[in-house]
Amino acid sequence: MTWLVAVVLASTSSVNPLVQLSGSIEALVKQVSPTVVQVVVAAYTTVDQGNRAQADLVMGRQRSIGSGVVIDAGGYIVTNGHVVDGARAIQVVIPGEKAGRGRTVDAKIVGIAREIDLALLKVDVTGLPALPLAAPGSVRQGELVFAFGSPEGLRDSVTMGVVSATDRQPDPDAPMVYIQTDTPINHGNSGGPLVNVKGELVGINTFILSNSGGSEGLGFAIPSSLVALAYPKLRQFGHLHRGEMGMVLQTLTPKLAAGLALARDAGVIVADVVAGGAAERAGIQIGDVLVSVDGQPIDNVLPLAMRLFTSNGDERVSIGVVRGERAFTTDVAVVARTNDLDRLTDLLDPETSAVPELGILGIAITEEIAPLLPALRAPVGVIVAAHAPQGGAADVVLLTGDVIHSVNGVRVATLAALRALMAAVRAHNPIVLQIERNGQLQFLTFDAS
């Protein structure tokens, strides 16, 4: 009868605890909602043609909707990388003062970290309320959390649940962990914030496991610690800077250990070693089992992967190794992963490299620069080395690393030619850029501003 006594006491109290709880949630929603945006993406993607053969690939222009969260008052918004994948144009709906109202503004991609499925967008709006990040390691299993976003396109929605697990690793060989939650998350929530009762960002809602296609209480969010790591790098470089050791790792499972007749069934096994790399120089071999990092035991790839994610190189890590019956420790150098785009930024000049009509800083591909881009299909054009957002720039999604080969069918070989071709198109007339992105040629269409 204890529960009955509690109910009676609650009912006779001057303050109804349910009313208090409801009021606290309302206050939290009012605090967080202005930081949450709807992301509307126009993209070309595969479309279902029902009566056509399954092997018949059909491309069509589609409009998709996701969510995002303002992380900096200067107009920087974090969302999922997959939300803006293949984007030709991006718009963001910023909440208005009255519920259900908002204003739509154009957004540009500043950077994408596909390794962790995060993207950073920029809008030309300042003074936006930004959501603070929860302190690393502060998330606790069982604590209340709230998912904000646009499920199924329903903007300004919020749901409530708990943290089911703080470090869920769906794939033991992948270096990604997620916050698992039973908070209802559906299509359209991707990129939106998972928030604690303090109004802090604890994660970016990313995917669900579901047999029905809708929420079944298995939602997963990228931890805010990764957001804090990725944001400054995406803003500065357009991609993640990370270290590497020259080896490929897999989590050691009991079945893998049994098949290889290993004495232990926990740790990380070395699947490959890069010839001449740091790991080989430190004496690490294929088949070695790694059991500690800087004296701390490890039983999966995550601790080492996180160490590399947070490193810019030029440091050493102490690795505990088991090889057969021998156990030893070796220091492995962490070196910065080379990225030729970073080398190109040294050649940029804000005055001479700018293409104002596109909001970019570009570099013409010359005989000296072409060797930095060995995978380029056509060694001529202008490469997008950085973004330089400014008023009057056309509404077109160009990514760092894109190569512009032509404007309205006219080949581009120099920055001067690109600027001249862009300036020659009258306002509101169509422009077609042929670009090369990730080894594939494609057309981008938009109107001159």
C-alpha positions in Angstrom: 0.0 0.0 0.0 3.1 2.3 0.0 2.3 3.5 -3.5 -1.3 4.4 -2.4 0.0 6.5 0.5 2.3 8.3 -1.9 -0.5 9.1 -4.2 -2.7 10.4 -1.3 0.1 12.6 0.0 0.8 13.9 -3.5 -2.9 14.7 -4.0 -3.1 16.6 -0.8 0.0 18.5 -1.4 -0.3 22.1 -2.5 2.1 21.4 -5.4 1.2 18.7 -7.8 4.5 17.0 -8.9 3.0 16.1 -12.3 2.3 19.8 -12.9 5.8 20.6 -11.8 7.2 18.0 -14.2 5.1 19.3 -17.1 6.1 22.9 -16.4 9.8 21.9 -16.4 9.4 20.2 -19.7 7.6 23.1 -21.2 10.3 25.5 -20.1 13.0 23.2 -21.5 11.2 23.0 -24.9 10.9 26.8 -25.0 14.6 27.1 -24.3 15.8 24.5 -26.9 13.4 24.9 -29.8 14.8 28.2 -31.1 18.1 26.4 -31.7 16.6 23.6 -33.8 16.2 24.0 -37.6 14.6 22.1 -40.4 17.0 21.2 -43.2 15.4 21.0 -46.7 17.6 19.4 -49.4 17.2 19.3 -53.1 19.2 16.4 -54.6 19.4 14.0 -57.5 19.0 10.4 -56.3 17.6 7.0 -57.3 13.8 6.9 -57.5 11.4 3.9 -57.3 9.9 3.2 -60.7 7.5 0.4 -59.5 6.8 -1.2 -62.9 10.4 -1.0 -64.1 13.0 -3.8 -63.8 14.9 -3.8 -60.6 18.2 -3.4 -62.4 17.0 -0.3 -64.1 18.6 2.7 -62.3 16.6 5.9 -62.6 17.8 9.2 -61.3 15.3 11.9 -60.3 15.3 15.2 -58.5 14.0 14.7 -55.0 13.4 16.9 -52.0 14.3 15.5 -48.6 13.9 16.9 -45.1 16.1 16.5 -42.1 17.0 18.4 -39.0 19.9 20.4 -37.6 21.0 22.4 -34.6 22.7 25.8 -34.3 26.0 25.3 -32.6 27.4 28.8 -33.1 25.6 32.1 -33.0 27.4 33.1 -36.2 25.2 30.9 -38.3 26.9 27.5 -38.0 24.6 24.5 -38.0 25.4 20.9 -37.4 23.5 18.1 -39.0 24.2 14.5 -40.3 26.3 14.0 -43.4 23.7 11.8 -44.9 21.1 14.5 -44.7 23.0 16.6 -47.2 24.5 13.8 -49.3 24.1 14.6 -53.0 22.7 18.0 -52.3 22.2 20.5 -55.2 20.6 23.1 -53.0 20.1 23.4 -49.2 17.6 25.6 -47.3 17.2 25.9 -43.6 14.0 26.9 -41.8 14.8 28.9 -38.7 12.2 29.0 -36.0 10.2 32.2 -35.6 9.0 33.8 -32.4 5.6 32.2 -32.7 5.2 28.4 -32.8 4.8 26.9 -36.2 6.3 29.9 -38.0 9.7 30.3 -39.3 11.8 31.9 -42.0 13.6 30.0 -44.8 17.2 30.9 -45.7 19.8 29.4 -48.0 22.6 27.3 -46.5 26.0 26.2 -47.7 28.1 23.2 -46.8 31.2 24.3 -44.9 32.5 20.7 -44.4 31.5 17.0 -44.2 33.1 14.3 -42.0 31.8 11.2 -43.6 33.7 9.0 -41.2 31.4 10.0 -38.4 28.4 11.2 -40.5 28.5 14.8 -39.5 28.2 18.0 -41.7 28.6 21.6 -40.9 26.3 24.2 -42.6 26.5 28.0 -42.7 23.7 30.5 -43.1 24.1 34.2 -43.5 22.3 35.0 -40.3 23.9 36.1 -37.1 22.7 36.3 -33.5 21.1 32.9 -33.6 20.6 31.1 -30.3 23.1 28.2 -30.0 22.7 25.0 -28.0 25.5 24.3 -25.5 27.2 21.0 -25.5 27.1 18.6 -22.6 30.4 18.0 -20.8 32.3 14.9 -22.1 31.4 11.8 -20.1 28.4 13.4 -18.4 25.7 11.3 -20.0 24.3 8.6 -17.7 22.3 5.5 -18.5 18.6 6.1 -17.5 18.7 9.9 -17.6 15.8 11.7 -19.3 16.5 13.0 -22.8 14.5 14.8 -25.5 14.7 14.5 -29.3 14.0 17.6 -31.3 13.5 17.9 -35.0 11.2 17.3 -38.0 10.0 13.7 -37.9 8.3 12.9 -41.2 8.6 16.6 -42.1 6.6 17.7 -39.0 8.7 20.7 -38.0 9.3 21.8 -34.4 8.5 18.4 -32.8 9.8 17.0 -29.5 9.7 13.5 -28.0 10.9 12.2 -24.6 12.7 9.1 -23.4 15.7 7.9 -21.6 19.3 7.0 -22.4 19.3 3.2 -22.9 23.1 2.9 -23.3 25.9 5.5 -23.3 28.5 3.7 -25.5 26.7 1.4 -28.0 29.0 0.1 -30.7 26.7 -1.6 -33.4 29.7 -2.8 -35.4 32.6 -4.1 -33.3 35.1 -3.4 -36.1 33.9 0.2 -36.7 35.4 3.0 -34.5 32.0 4.6 -33.9 29.9 4.5 -30.7 26.5 6.0 -30.2 24.2 7.0 -27.4 21.3 4.6 -27.6 17.8 5.9 -26.6 14.2 4.8 -26.5 13.1 8.4 -27.3 10.8 8.1 -30.4 12.9 9.0 -33.5 11.7 8.8 -37.0 12.7 9.8 -40.6 13.3 13.5 -40.6 14.8 13.5 -37.1 18.3 12.9 -38.5 20.6 15.7 -37.7 18.5 17.0 -34.9 19.6 17.3 -31.2 19.2 14.9 -28.4 19.1 17.1 -25.3 19.3 16.5 -21.6 17.2 18.1 -18.8 19.7 20.9 -18.6 19.1 21.9 -22.2 22.5 20.7 -23.3 23.3 18.8 -26.5 24.2 15.2 -25.7 24.0 13.8 -29.2 23.0 14.2 -32.9 20.1 11.9 -33.8 21.4 9.7 -36.6 19.6 6.4 -37.2 17.1 3.9 -35.9 16.9 0.1 -35.9 13.4 -0.9 -37.0 11.5 -3.7 -38.7 8.5 -1.4 -39.4 10.4 1.6 -40.7 9.2 3.7 -37.8 10.4 4.2 -34.2 10.6 1.0 -32.1 12.6 2.4 -29.3 16.0 1.8 -30.8 17.4 5.2 -31.7 21.1 6.2 -31.9 22.8 9.5 -31.6 26.3 10.7 -32.3 27.8 11.8 -28.9 28.4 15.5 -28.3 32.0 14.7 -27.6 32.5 13.8 -31.3 30.6 17.0 -32.3 32.9 19.1 -30.1 35.9 17.4 -31.8 34.6 17.7 -35.4 33.2 21.2 -35.3 36.4 23.3 -35.2 38.1 21.0 -37.8 35.2 21.2 -40.2 35.0 24.9 -39.8 38.7 25.4 -40.5 39.5 22.7 -43.0 36.2 21.4 -44.3 37.1 17.8 -43.2 38.5 16.0 -40.3 42.2 16.2 -39.4 43.3 13.0 -37.8 46.3 10.9 -37.0 47.2 7.5 -38.3 49.6 4.7 -37.3 49.8 2.6 -40.4 47.8 -0.4 -39.4 44.2 -1.8 -39.8 42.5 -3.1 -36.6 39.6 -5.4 -35.8 38.0 -6.2 -32.5 39.0 -9.6 -31.3 35.9 -11.8 -30.9 35.8 -15.3 -29.3 35.1 -16.8 -32.7 38.0 -15.0 -34.3 40.3 -16.1 -31.4 39.1 -19.7 -31.7 39.7 -19.9 -35.4 43.2 -18.5 -35.0 44.0 -20.6 -31.9 44.8 -17.5 -29.9 45.2 -17.7 -26.1 43.0 -14.7 -25.4 39.7 -13.7 -26.9 39.6 -10.0 -25.9 41.4 -7.1 -27.3 42.2 -5.8 -30.8 43.8 -7.8 -33.5 46.1 -6.3 -36.2 44.6 -7.2 -39.6 47.1 -5.3 -41.8 50.3 -3.3 -41.4 51.3 -0.6 -43.9 54.7 -1.2 -45.3 57.1 1.5 -44.0 54.5 2.9 -41.7 54.8 3.9 -38.1 53.4 0.6 -36.8 55.8 -1.5 -38.9 58.7 0.7 -37.7 57.6 0.0 -34.1 57.8 -3.7 -34.7 54.0 -4.5 -34.9 53.0 -7.4 -37.1 49.9 -8.8 -38.7 48.1 -11.1 -36.1 49.4 -9.2 -33.1 46.8 -8.6 -30.3 46.8 -5.1 -28.9 45.7 -5.1 -25.2 46.4 -1.6 -23.9 46.8 2.0 -24.9 49.1 4.2 -22.7 48.7 1.6 -19.9 44.8 1.5 -20.1 43.3 -1.9 -21.1 41.3 -2.1 -24.3 38.9 -4.7 -25.6 37.7 -3.1 -28.8 39.0 -0.6 -31.5 37.2 2.4 -30.0 39.8 3.7 -27.5 42.6 3.7 -30.1 40.4 5.1 -32.8 39.3 8.0 -30.6 42.9 8.7 -29.8 43.6 9.0 -33.5 40.5 11.2 -34.1 41.7 13.6 -31.5 45.3 13.7 -32.6 46.9 16.0 -35.2 50.0 13.9 -35.3 53.5 14.4 -33.9 53.1 12.3 -30.8 53.7 8.7 -29.6 51.4 6.2 -28.1 52.4 3.3 -25.9 50.8 0.1 -27.1 50.6 -3.2 -25.2 51.1 -6.1 -27.5 50.6 -9.9 -27.2 52.3 -12.1 -29.8 51.9 -15.8 -29.0 53.2 -16.3 -25.5 55.2 -13.1 -25.6 53.9 -9.8 -24.2 55.6 -6.5 -24.7 55.1 -2.7 -25.0 56.1 -0.5 -27.9 55.8 3.1 -28.7 54.1 3.9 -32.0 54.3 7.3 -33.6 51.1 9.0 -34.6 51.5 11.0 -37.8 49.1 13.4 -39.4 47.0 11.8 -42.2 48.1 13.6 -45.3 45.5 15.6 -47.2 46.6 17.3 -50.4 43.8 19.9 -50.0 45.6 21.2 -46.9 48.7 21.7 -49.0 46.7 23.7 -51.5 45.5 26.2 -48.9 49.0 27.4 -48.6 48.6 28.7 -52.2 45.5 30.7 -51.5 45.3 34.5 -51.5 41.9 36.0 -50.4 42.2 38.6 -53.1 43.4 36.7 -56.2 41.8 33.3 -55.3 38.2 34.6 -54.7 35.4 33.8 -57.1 32.7 36.0 -55.5 29.9 34.8 -57.7 30.3 31.3 -56.2 31.4 32.2 -52.7 34.6 30.2 -53.0 38.4 30.4 -53.1 39.7 28.5 -56.0 43.1 27.4 -57.5 43.7 26.7 -61.1 45.0 23.2 -61.8 48.5 23.6 -63.3 51.3 21.1 -64.1 52.7 21.7 -60.6 49.3 21.1 -58.8 48.0 18.2 -60.9 50.4 15.6 -59.2 48.6 16.4 -55.9 45.4 15.2 -57.4 46.4 11.9 -59.1 42.8 10.6 -59.2 41.6 13.5 -61.2 39.8 12.4 -64.4 40.5 15.6 -66.3 43.7 17.5 -65.2 42.3 20.9 -66.1 39.9 23.3 -64.3 39.6 25.1 -61.0 39.6 23.3 -57.7 37.5 24.5 -54.7 40.1 24.9 -52.0 38.0 26.8 -49.4 34.7 28.6 -48.9 34.4 32.4 -48.7 30.7 33.1 -48.1 29.6 36.6 -49.1 26.5 38.4 -50.1 25.5 38.0 -53.7 27.0 34.5 -54.1 24.9 32.1 -56.2 22.8 29.4 -54.5 24.9 26.4 -55.4 26.4 23.6 -53.3 30.1 23.3 -53.9 32.3 21.2 -51.6 35.9 21.6 -50.8 37.8 19.4 -53.3 35.2 19.8 -56.1 36.8 20.7 -59.5 35.0 23.0 -61.9 35.6 21.9 -65.5 33.2 24.1 -67.4 30.6 26.8 -67.2 27.6 26.5 -69.6 29.6 24.2 -71.8 32.7 26.4 -72.0 35.9 24.8 -70.6 37.6 26.4 -67.6 41.4 26.4 -67.3 42.1 29.4 -65.2 40.6 31.4 -62.3 40.4 34.5 -64.6 38.4 32.5 -67.1 36.0 31.2 -64.4 35.4 34.7 -63.1 34.8 36.1 -66.6 32.4 33.3 -67.5 30.4 33.8 -64.3 30.3 37.5 -64.6 29.1 37.3 -68.2 25.9 35.5 -67.2 23.0 37.9 -66.6 21.1 37.9 -63.3 18.5 35.1 -63.0 19.8 33.3 -66.1 20.6 29.6 -65.8 24.2 28.5 -65.1 25.4 24.9 -65.5 28.7 23.9 -64.0 30.3 20.6 -64.9 32.2 19.5 -61.8 34.2 16.5 -60.7 33.4 15.2 -57.2 34.9 12.1 -55.7 36.0 10.9 -59.1 32.6 11.4 -60.8 31.5 14.0 -63.2 28.2 15.8 -62.7 26.3 18.9 -63.6 25.1 21.5 -61.1 22.4 23.9 -62.2 21.3 27.2 -60.6 20.4 30.7 -61.5 22.9 33.6 -61.6 22.4 36.0 -58.6 
